[in-house]
Amino acid sequence: MAGDAFTPYQRRLFVFLSVASLFEGYDMFALAQILPNLRREMGLDEVAGGLIVTTVSFGTVLAFLLVRMADRWGRKRILTITIAGYTAFTFLTGFSPNVWAFAGLQLVARIFLIAEWAISMVYAAEEFPARRRGMVMGVINAFASLGSIVCAGVVPFLLRAQWGWRTVYFVGIVPLVILAYARRGLRETQRFDREPDRSAGRSFFAVWRTPYRKRVLQLGLIWMLTYACTHNAVTFWKEFAVAERGLSDGEVGRTIAIAAVASMPLVFLAGKLLDAIGRRRGSIVIFGVGTTGLFCAYNLQGVWPLTVALIFGIFGAGAVLPALNAFSAELVPTHLRADAYAWANNVLGRVLGYVASPALVGLAASQVGWGSAVSATMALPIVALGFILLWLPETNARELEETARAV
C-alpha cells in the first residue's frame, strides 16, 4: 500500500533508532560476558555475582523516572539526554577501582540505556505506518541482538587486552559519540506535537487514575514473568557453560557468536511475523520456540547440541521484546504512552522479574547449580503467554487512536 511507504525522514529515523538499539544489546551482553572475569579479579563468589547483576539491573527500574517524563518534556529531549548520559557513564565504568564503583556506574549507565530503548519504542509506535509498526519494532529490537553478536565476538579478544574487561567499556563508547552527533536531525514525534493534553506527566500516579490502570497491571505482570526467565537465561549462560559443561572463555564466545549469528534471520523476521499473522498468534510462536530453546540450552550436553538450542533461545529472548513492546505501546493513548510504558515495563515488569530474580537465581545456583536454577524459571514465559491470550486484544494493522480505546 502506498500509505505504508516510508518518507525520507522515516527512513533516517529508522536507521538512527536501529543503531541506537545496537548498544542496548552490546551493554546487556557485556555484563554477562565479563562477569566470570570480574568475579575472579575481585575474588567474588556466585552469590556476589548475582548481587552485582541485581544492583546493575536496578537501573532499569530507575529508568522509569526518565521514561515517564517523555509525556511532559517530549520524546526528542529525553532521547537526547539518554544518549549523552549512557555514553559518559559507560566510559567511566572502565575506570572502576572496585566492585562498588563498577556496580554504581553501571547502574547509572543502565538508567540512561533502558530509557533510550523505551523512548525508541515510543518513537517507533508513533512515527511509522500501522501496517509496518511490528516490523519497525522488530528490526530495532533485532539490532540489540546484533549488538549482542558484536559483543560476543569481540569480548574474548578484548579480555586478553592490557586492560582486560575494562577494555570492553572503553571500546564501546566510540560509536556512541558518533551517535550523539547524528541525533541532531531528530524531530519530535508528530503525535506528541499534536497532543493537547500534556498535564499527565506532572502527576506521578496519573495513569492509576485513568481507565488504563488495569491494562498497565496486566502488561506489568506479563513483562515480569517474561523477564524472570529470559534475563537470567541470557545473563548466566556463560556461568553455566563454564562451570557445568567445562567450556573455556573462547569456546563460550564462539558458541554464543555462532548461535547469535544463526538466530539473526529469525530475530529480524520476528516483527514481520507480528505484522503478518498478528500480535497474539505471533506471540504463540515466539514464546513457544524461545522457551523450548532456552530450556534445552541449560540441559543438553555437548557443544553443538547446546549451540543449536541457544540459537532458538536467543531468538526467543530477543523476539519477545517486539511482541510485548507492540502491546505496551499500542494499548494506551499518546498523552499516557510513555508513563504507562514506564510503569508496566520499568517498575512492575523489572522490580521482580529483572532486578530481584538474578539474586535469587544466583543463590539457588550456589546450592543446585546454574542449570537447575535457571531451568526452574522456564515455566514463567508460558504463563505470560497464557495471560496475553486471555487479556490482550489484537492490535495488528490498527491505528494507535483505535487500539488505545480497546480497554
C-alpha positions in Angstrom: 0.0 0.0 0.0 1.3 3.5 -0.9 0.4 4.8 2.5 2.8 2.3 4.1 5.9 3.7 2.3 8.4 5.4 4.5 9.2 9.1 4.0 12.9 10.1 3.7 12.8 11.3 7.3 11.2 8.0 8.5 14.0 6.1 6.8 16.6 8.1 8.5 14.8 7.8 11.8 14.6 4.0 11.3 18.4 3.8 10.8 19.0 6.1 13.8 16.8 4.1 16.2 18.2 0.8 15.0 21.8 1.9 15.5 21.0 3.3 19.0 19.4 -0.1 19.9 22.7 -1.8 18.9 24.3 -0.6 22.1 21.5 -1.9 24.3 22.4 -5.4 23.2 26.1 -4.7 23.5 25.8 -3.5 27.0 23.5 -6.2 28.2 25.8 -9.0 26.8 28.9 -7.2 28.0 28.0 -7.8 31.7 27.2 -11.5 31.0 30.5 -11.9 29.2 32.8 -10.3 31.7 31.1 -11.5 34.8 33.3 -14.6 35.4 36.4 -12.5 34.8 35.2 -9.7 37.1 34.4 -12.2 39.8 37.9 -13.8 39.5 39.7 -10.4 39.6 37.8 -9.2 42.6 37.5 -12.5 44.5 33.7 -12.8 44.4 31.6 -16.0 44.5 28.4 -16.9 42.6 26.1 -15.2 45.1 28.1 -11.9 44.8 27.9 -12.2 41.0 24.1 -12.4 41.2 24.1 -9.4 43.5 26.1 -7.4 41.0 23.6 -8.2 38.3 20.8 -7.3 40.6 22.4 -4.0 41.5 23.1 -3.0 37.9 19.7 -4.2 36.9 18.0 -1.8 39.4 19.0 0.9 37.0 16.3 -0.5 34.6 13.7 0.3 37.3 15.1 3.8 37.9 14.8 4.5 34.2 11.1 4.9 34.9 11.8 8.4 36.1 13.3 9.4 32.8 10.9 7.5 30.5 7.7 8.9 32.0 8.9 12.5 31.6 8.7 12.0 27.8 5.0 12.6 28.2 5.8 16.1 29.5 9.1 17.1 28.0 8.8 15.3 24.7 10.3 12.2 23.2 13.2 14.1 21.5 14.5 15.8 24.6 14.5 12.6 26.6 16.2 10.6 23.9 19.0 13.2 23.6 19.6 13.1 27.4 19.7 9.3 27.5 22.3 9.0 24.7 24.6 11.6 26.3 24.3 10.0 29.8 24.8 6.5 28.6 28.0 7.5 26.7 29.5 9.2 29.7 28.9 6.5 32.3 29.9 3.7 30.0 33.3 5.3 29.6 33.6 5.9 33.4 32.9 2.2 34.1 36.2 1.3 32.6 38.0 3.2 35.4 36.1 1.4 38.2 38.6 0.9 41.1 36.5 -1.7 42.9 33.3 -3.7 42.6 31.2 -1.0 44.3 32.2 1.7 41.8 31.6 -0.8 38.9 28.1 -1.6 40.1 27.2 2.1 40.8 28.5 3.4 37.4 26.8 0.6 35.5 23.6 1.2 37.4 23.5 4.8 36.3 24.5 3.8 32.7 21.7 1.3 32.7 19.2 4.0 33.7 20.1 6.0 30.5 20.4 2.9 28.3 16.9 1.5 29.1 15.3 4.9 29.0 16.8 5.3 25.5 15.4 1.9 24.4 11.9 2.7 25.8 11.7 6.0 24.0 12.9 4.4 20.8 9.9 2.1 21.1 7.6 5.1 21.6 9.1 6.7 18.5 8.6 3.5 16.5 4.9 3.3 17.6 4.1 7.0 16.9 6.1 7.7 13.7 5.6 4.7 11.4 2.7 3.3 9.4 0.3 0.9 11.4 0.8 -2.0 8.9 4.6 -1.9 9.3 4.8 -1.0 13.0 5.6 -4.5 14.1 8.4 -4.8 11.5 9.9 -1.5 12.7 9.8 -2.5 16.3 11.2 -6.0 15.4 14.1 -4.6 13.4 15.0 -2.1 16.1 15.0 -4.8 18.7 16.9 -7.1 16.4 19.7 -4.6 16.3 20.0 -5.1 20.0 20.6 -8.8 19.3 23.1 -7.8 16.7 24.8 -5.7 19.4 25.0 -8.9 21.4 26.7 -10.7 18.5 29.3 -7.9 18.2 29.8 -8.2 22.0 30.1 -12.0 21.9 32.6 -11.8 19.0 34.9 -9.1 20.4 34.9 -9.6 24.1 37.1 -12.8 24.1 39.7 -10.7 22.3 39.2 -7.6 24.5 39.5 -9.7 27.6 43.1 -10.5 26.5 44.0 -6.8 26.1 46.1 -4.9 28.5 43.1 -3.5 30.5 41.1 -6.8 30.4 37.4 -6.4 31.0 37.8 -2.6 31.2 38.6 -2.5 27.5 35.0 -3.7 26.8 33.7 -0.4 28.1 36.4 1.8 26.5 35.8 0.4 23.1 32.0 0.6 23.5 31.8 4.4 23.7 33.4 5.1 20.3 30.3 4.6 18.2 28.2 6.2 20.9 30.0 9.5 20.4 29.1 9.3 16.7 25.5 8.6 17.5 25.3 11.6 19.9 26.4 13.8 16.9 23.9 12.1 14.5 20.9 12.8 16.7 20.9 16.5 15.6 18.5 15.7 12.8 15.9 14.1 15.2 12.4 15.6 15.3 9.7 15.4 17.9 7.0 12.9 17.0 4.0 14.3 15.2 1.6 12.6 17.6 3.2 14.3 20.6 3.2 17.7 18.8 -0.5 17.3 18.1 -1.3 16.1 21.7 -3.1 18.9 23.6 -3.0 17.1 27.0 0.5 17.1 28.5 -0.6 17.5 32.1 -0.3 13.8 32.8 3.5 14.0 33.0 3.2 16.3 36.0 1.4 13.8 38.2 3.4 10.7 39.4 0.4 8.5 39.7 -1.7 9.9 36.8 -2.1 6.7 34.9 -3.6 5.0 38.0 -6.4 7.5 38.0 -7.4 6.5 34.4 -9.3 3.5 32.9 -5.9 2.2 31.7 -4.7 1.2 35.2 -6.0 -2.4 34.7 -4.1 -2.6 31.4 -0.9 -1.4 33.0 -1.2 -4.0 35.7 -1.8 -6.8 33.1 1.2 -5.7 31.0 3.4 -5.3 34.0 2.7 -8.9 35.1 3.4 -10.2 31.6 6.7 -8.3 31.4 7.7 -9.6 34.9 7.1 -13.3 34.1 8.9 -13.0 30.8 12.0 -11.2 32.2 12.3 -13.6 35.1 13.2 -16.3 32.6 14.9 -14.5 29.6 17.0 -12.1 31.6 18.5 -14.8 33.8 18.9 -17.3 30.9 21.0 -14.9 28.9 22.9 -13.4 31.8 24.0 -16.7 33.4 24.6 -18.9 30.4 28.3 -18.4 30.3 28.5 -19.2 34.1 26.6 -22.4 33.4 28.7 -23.3 30.3 32.0 -22.8 32.1 31.0 -24.3 35.5 28.8 -27.2 34.4 29.9 -28.0 30.9 33.6 -27.2 31.1 33.7 -24.7 28.3 36.6 -22.1 28.1 36.1 -18.4 27.5 37.0 -18.9 23.9 34.6 -21.8 23.4 31.8 -19.9 25.1 32.5 -16.9 22.9 32.4 -19.0 19.7 29.3 -20.8 20.8 27.4 -17.6 21.6 28.7 -16.0 18.4 27.6 -18.9 16.2 24.2 -19.2 17.9 23.6 -15.4 17.8 24.6 -15.2 14.1 22.4 -18.1 13.2 19.5 -16.7 15.1 19.7 -13.3 13.4 17.5 -14.0 10.4 14.8 -15.3 12.8 15.1 -12.3 15.1 14.9 -9.8 12.2 11.8 -11.6 10.9 10.0 -11.5 14.3 8.5 -8.1 13.6 7.3 -9.1 10.2 5.8 -12.2 11.7 3.8 -10.0 14.1 2.5 -7.9 11.2 1.7 -11.0 9.1 -0.2 -13.2 11.5 -1.0 -10.7 14.3 0.4 -10.0 17.8 -1.4 -12.8 19.5 -0.6 -15.7 17.1 2.9 -14.3 16.7 3.4 -14.4 20.5 2.4 -18.1 20.5 5.2 -18.9 18.0 7.8 -16.7 19.7 7.2 -17.7 23.3 6.9 -21.4 22.5 10.0 -21.6 20.4 12.1 -19.4 22.6 11.2 -21.2 25.9 11.9 -24.6 24.4 15.3 -23.3 23.1 16.3 -21.8 26.5 15.3 -25.0 28.4 17.4 -27.1 26.1 20.4 -24.7 26.3 20.6 -25.4 30.0 20.0 -29.1 29.9 21.7 -30.6 26.9 25.3 -31.9 26.7 27.9 -31.2 24.1 29.0 -28.0 22.4 26.9 -28.5 19.2 23.6 -29.5 20.9 24.0 -26.5 23.2 24.7 -24.3 20.2 21.6 -25.4 18.3 19.5 -24.9 21.4 21.0 -21.5 22.0 20.0 -20.4 18.5 16.3 -20.7 19.4 16.9 -19.5 22.9 18.5 -16.3 21.7 15.7 -15.9 19.1 13.1 -16.2 21.8 14.8 -13.8 24.3 15.1 -11.2 21.5 11.7 -11.8 19.8 9.6 -11.5 22.9 10.6 -7.8 23.1 8.9 -6.5 19.9 5.8 -8.6 20.8 5.5 -7.1 24.3 6.6 -3.6 23.1 3.9 -3.6 20.5 1.2 -4.4 23.0 2.6 -1.9 25.5 2.8 1.0 23.1 -0.4 0.3 21.2 -2.9 -0.1 24.0 -2.6 3.3 25.7 -3.2 6.9 24.3 -0.5 9.3 23.3 -0.6 11.5 26.4 -0.1 8.5 28.7 2.0 6.3 26.4 5.4 6.9 28.0 4.1 6.9 31.5 2.1 3.7 31.1 5.1 2.0 29.4 7.4 3.1 32.2 5.1 1.7 34.9 4.4 -1.6 33.1 8.0 -2.3 32.0 10.4 -0.4 34.2 8.6 -0.8 37.5 6.1 -3.7 37.5 8.0 -5.8 35.0 11.5 -5.3 36.2 11.5 -5.0 40.0 10.9 -8.7 40.5 11.5 -10.1 37.0 14.7 -8.2 36.2 16.2 -6.9 39.4 15.3 -9.4 42.2 15.4 -12.6 40.2 19.1 -12.7 39.4 20.0 -12.6 43.1 17.5 -15.4 43.8 18.8 -17.5 40.9 22.4 -16.8 42.0 21.5 -18.0 45.5 19.8 -21.1 44.1 22.8 -21.8 41.8 25.1 -21.9 44.8 23.0 -24.8 46.1 21.8 -26.7 43.0 23.9 -25.4 40.1 23.2 -23.0 37.3 21.4 -25.5 35.1 18.7 -26.4 37.6 18.4 -22.9 39.0 17.7 -21.3 35.6 15.6 -24.1 34.3 13.2 -23.6 37.1 12.3 -20.2 35.5 11.2 -21.7 32.2 7.6 -22.2 33.1 7.1 -18.4 33.6 7.0 -17.3 30.0 4.4 -19.9 29.2 2.2 -18.4 32.0 2.9 -15.0 30.5 1.7 -16.3 27.1 -1.5 -17.5 28.7 -2.2 -14.1 30.1 -1.5 -12.5 26.7 -4.2 -14.7 25.1 -6.6 -14.2 28.0 -6.3 -10.4 28.4 -4.8 -8.6 25.4 -6.8 -7.8 22.2 -5.3 -8.0 18.8 -3.8 -4.6 17.7 -2.2 -5.6 14.4 -2.6 -3.0 11.5 -4.8 -0.7 13.6 -4.0 3.0 14.2 -3.0 3.9 17.7 -6.0 6.1 18.2 -8.2 3.0 17.6 -6.1 0.5 19.7 -5.9 2.9 22.6 -9.6 2.6 23.0 -9.5 -1.1 23.5 -9.5 -1.1 27.3 
